[in-house]
Amino acid sequence: MSDTADPNARPDPDSAPPRAVEKILSVEKAQRMAEFFSILGDPNRWRILSALALKEMRVRDLAAAVQMTESAVSHQLRILRTMRFVRYQKRGRNVVYGLKDHHIFNLYRDVSEHLDEAEDDD
């Protein structure tokens, strides 16, 4: 018998270690993930995230960048803030918005790059 494993062999589900079951998402986490991604179902939110991926902005500047009213942008920012996509910081009299952290930036970048890739024939 050879010591090298066949790289094309499928794992035997009956021989999987008991810890493998712990890696499956819990119902609660799966629900939270579904809610997280449902927020991204709005193209205006993607445009706001794309603008904030470039730089931090005030609502007025963000509204001009994405060609929406300040009221509409504020509404979308409230939703994005609730789900922790964006953060805000008061700077004097101004409130400046930015992406919450590198995870959100990476999510935006990865989705954008994925969509720009040429489709491979499977």
C-alpha positions in Angstrom: 0.0 0.0 0.0 1.3 3.5 -0.9 1.9 6.2 1.6 0.8 8.9 -0.8 -2.9 9.8 -0.9 -4.8 10.1 -4.1 -5.4 13.9 -4.5 -8.6 13.2 -6.5 -10.1 10.8 -3.9 -13.1 12.0 -2.1 -13.1 11.8 1.7 -15.1 9.0 3.2 -18.0 10.7 5.2 -18.1 7.8 7.6 -14.4 8.3 8.5 -14.7 12.0 9.1 -13.4 13.0 12.6 -16.2 14.0 15.1 -14.9 17.6 15.2 -15.9 18.1 11.5 -19.5 18.5 12.6 -18.5 21.5 14.8 -17.4 23.3 11.7 -20.8 23.4 10.2 -22.5 26.7 10.9 -25.0 26.9 13.7 -28.5 27.9 12.7 -28.1 31.2 14.6 -24.9 32.1 12.8 -26.3 31.0 9.4 -29.3 33.3 10.1 -27.0 36.2 11.0 -24.9 35.6 7.9 -28.1 35.6 5.7 -29.2 38.9 7.3 -25.7 40.3 6.7 -25.8 39.5 3.0 -29.4 40.5 2.6 -28.3 44.1 3.3 -26.1 43.9 0.3 -29.1 43.2 -2.0 -29.5 46.9 -2.7 -27.3 48.5 -5.5 -27.3 51.9 -3.8 -25.6 50.4 -0.7 -23.0 48.9 -2.9 -22.4 52.3 -4.5 -22.0 53.9 -1.1 -19.6 51.2 0.0 -17.6 51.6 -3.2 -17.3 55.4 -2.5 -16.3 54.7 1.1 -13.7 52.2 -0.1 -12.0 55.1 -1.9 -12.0 57.5 1.1 -13.9 58.6 4.2 -16.7 61.1 3.4 -19.3 63.4 4.9 -22.9 62.7 3.9 -23.0 65.7 1.6 -19.9 64.6 -0.3 -21.1 61.0 -0.4 -24.5 62.1 -1.8 -22.8 64.0 -4.5 -20.4 61.1 -5.3 -23.3 58.5 -5.7 -25.8 61.0 -7.1 -28.4 60.5 -4.4 -30.1 62.9 -2.0 -28.5 63.5 1.4 -31.7 62.1 3.0 -31.5 58.9 1.0 -27.8 58.5 1.7 -28.4 59.1 5.4 -31.1 56.4 5.4 -28.8 53.9 3.7 -25.9 54.8 6.1 -28.2 54.1 9.1 -28.9 50.6 7.7 -25.2 50.0 6.9 -24.2 51.2 10.4 -26.7 49.0 12.1 -25.2 45.9 10.4 -21.6 47.2 11.0 -20.6 47.9 7.4 -19.8 51.5 8.1 -18.6 53.6 11.0 -18.8 57.3 11.7 -16.5 59.7 13.5 -17.2 63.3 14.6 -14.6 65.7 13.5 -15.5 69.1 14.8 -18.9 69.9 13.3 -18.6 67.3 10.6 -19.5 63.6 10.7 -17.3 61.5 8.5 -18.2 58.0 7.4 -15.9 55.2 6.4 -15.9 51.4 6.1 -16.1 49.7 9.4 -12.9 47.7 9.0 -10.7 45.7 6.6 -13.2 42.9 6.5 -15.7 45.1 4.8 -13.1 46.5 2.4 -11.9 43.0 1.6 -15.5 41.8 1.0 -16.2 44.7 -1.3 -12.9 44.2 -3.2 -13.3 40.4 -3.5 -16.8 40.6 -4.8 -15.8 43.3 -7.3 -12.8 41.3 -8.5 -14.9 38.1 -8.7 -17.4 39.8 -10.9 -14.7 41.2 -13.1 -13.1 37.8 -13.7 -13.7 36.1 -17.0 -16.0 33.2 -16.6 -14.2 29.8 -16.7 -15.7 26.8 -18.4 -16.2 24.2 -15.7 
